[in-house]
Amino acid sequence: MRIAIIGAGAAGIVAAITAKRLNNDLHIDMFDANKAIGKKILASGNGRCNISNTQVSAANYIGEDSSFVEYALKNFDFKAFEKFCKSIGLLLDIKETNKVYPLSNEAKSVVNLLSLTVSNLGINVFTESLITSIEKIDNKFNLKTADNDYKNYDRILISNGLAAAPQLNANESGLEFAEHFDHSINPTYPSLVGLQTDVTYHSRMQGVKKECNVSLYIDGKLESEIYGDVLFTKYGVSGFAVLDISQLAAQALSLYQGVKLSVNFFPKVNRADLANQIQSLFKALPEVKAADLLIGMLSNKLPSVLLDICKIHQDTKAADINSKQIKALSFQLNSWKFKVTDTQGFKHAEVSGGGVRTAEVNNKTYESKKCNGLYFAGEVLDIVGHRGGFNLQFAWASGYAVGQVISKK
Ligand SMILES: Cc1cc2nc3c(=O)[nH]c(=O)nc-3n(C[C@H](O)[C@H](O)[C@H](O)COP(=O)(O)OP(=O)(O)OC[C@H]3O[C@@H](n4cnc5c(N)ncnc54)[C@H](O)[C@@H]3O)c2cc1C
């Protein structure tokens, strides 16, 4: 039996290894547009590769039907993943946060060991081979690249991801292939990405980083609240809390909904207590400028922006700030609002949301419900995970599910 795998990322590689181990008679050709396999794995986790998470469930995923992931995650749970890693010689480091990294702390070890296994199993790898079309004629699939035709495959796996990180050859050709076989697509959007905001003072806040509470409002309704790092940038906001919240924000933007963020710089202190703290600070040193005193509780760059927003002159002495102005300052610090205008785009996103509609794919076999012999795995499907190893875990698990199925005669 001849099998073609389009895309040698996490999903495609695990599918190939699993299938070949279960049925050594298979002829497997794996194609990738890049010069080497596993490029995105290499870039993951800042080169450290947050490879998985010990606590994975459907609740960690977003998509039209996130319960689609349940079977694959159970079929290839963390224990099964750990066993797979051991089988290729890869040892893992499980952190207290449940995030999992290679023990070597290098994504390179993951890719090297996967490549070695692929090669030892006799899986054919065609790099720098961007597939441009797939046709099905008389129950056989034929593929084309710009230079070559590859013919007579019994089964095809589309595991070529989506558009996040186009600098790594990421693209949406998988969606074109899916549409060619009558599949429908949910709109794609950059996810785990910085957010652009509409304020004029970005450059003055640039570089400020603080643990804050971030609330996301979609069409005026509170949708999510996250505590964590917020980094102010020249375009808007980033940092872990923003990346996490970006998933819902970007999805809402793709649906043309109104998106706002409210950042609380002092989530552990209520507004009245914060006002009291500012007041005592000002009372203690009344002759000092408020802008200078506020540096005692805020990052250097914040006080001047804060005073401007609260319409207080930069040279005002602490003694001259009245109680109404103090209330305004504490209100602003507790709920600093930004309108989100856009994301930083696919180039800066870790993953892509949207994709091939899961309703048209079997959730156990990952075979297309529209075309026999056609399979999908990984990011190309309308499933996107939270930050923390969940995206790679879905890629491994869906690849494993496909590998088990395509190995059978
Ligand atoms: C910078 C960055 C950091 C990340 N960090 C993490 C992390 O720490 N933890 C985590 O869980 N997730 C992380 N992710 C996300 C994770 O890497 C992806 O979700 C996962 O790799 C998707 O796997 P995949 O196999 O579905 O697709 P991909 O890994 O995208 O593989 C698809 C492959 O298909 C190839 N391809 C595309 N089109 C064609 C075509 N027409 N013909 C031939 N080949 C084609 C591409 O070159 C690519 O190699 C990160 C992503 C990025 C960009």
The ligand as a Gaussian input file, in Angstrom:
#p B3LYP/6-31G(d) Opt

LIG

0 1
 C        7.406000      30.246000      17.084000
 C        6.489000      29.125000      17.493000
 C        6.585000      28.577000      18.763000
 C        5.734000      27.537000      19.141000
 N        5.878000      26.985000      20.376000
 C        5.079000      25.955000      20.747000
 C        5.271000      25.282000      21.980000
 O        6.236000      25.558000      22.708000
 N        4.393000      24.295000      22.313000
 C        3.348000      23.925000      21.499000
 O        2.568000      23.036000      21.861000
 N        3.177000      24.512000      20.302000
 C        4.015000      25.496000      19.901000
 N        3.858000      26.075000      18.668000
 C        2.789000      25.557000      17.790000
 C        3.178000      24.202000      17.202000
 O        4.517000      24.273000      16.748000
 C        2.243000      23.828000      16.030000
 O        0.923000      23.887000      16.466000
 C        2.538000      22.418000      15.540000
 O        3.895000      22.308000      15.164000
 C        1.638000      22.069000      14.362000
 O        2.066000      20.838000      13.834000
 P        1.536000      20.345000      12.413000
 O        2.271000      19.070000      12.167000
 O        0.079000      20.328000      12.386000
 O        1.984000      21.447000      11.388000
 P        3.410000      22.120000      11.077000
 O        4.378000      21.865000      12.159000
 O        3.119000      23.505000      10.696000
 O        3.929000      21.279000       9.834000
 C        3.414000      21.445000       8.566000
 C        4.537000      21.269000       7.556000
 O        3.950000      21.264000       6.251000
 C        4.824000      21.906000       5.362000
 N        4.005000      22.341000       4.224000
 C        3.087000      23.317000       4.161000
 N        2.477000      23.318000       2.973000
 C        3.035000      22.338000       2.239000
 C        2.826000      21.838000       0.937000
 N        1.890000      22.334000       0.138000
 N        3.624000      20.832000       0.497000
 C        4.586000      20.288000       1.291000
 N        4.810000      20.716000       2.557000
 C        4.031000      21.713000       3.030000
 C        5.444000      23.022000       6.163000
 O        6.718000      23.343000       5.628000
 C        5.537000      22.393000       7.557000
 O        6.828000      21.844000       7.797000
 C        4.723000      27.073000      18.246000
 C        4.656000      27.618000      16.954000
 C        5.526000      28.618000      16.571000
 C        5.429000      29.167000      15.174000

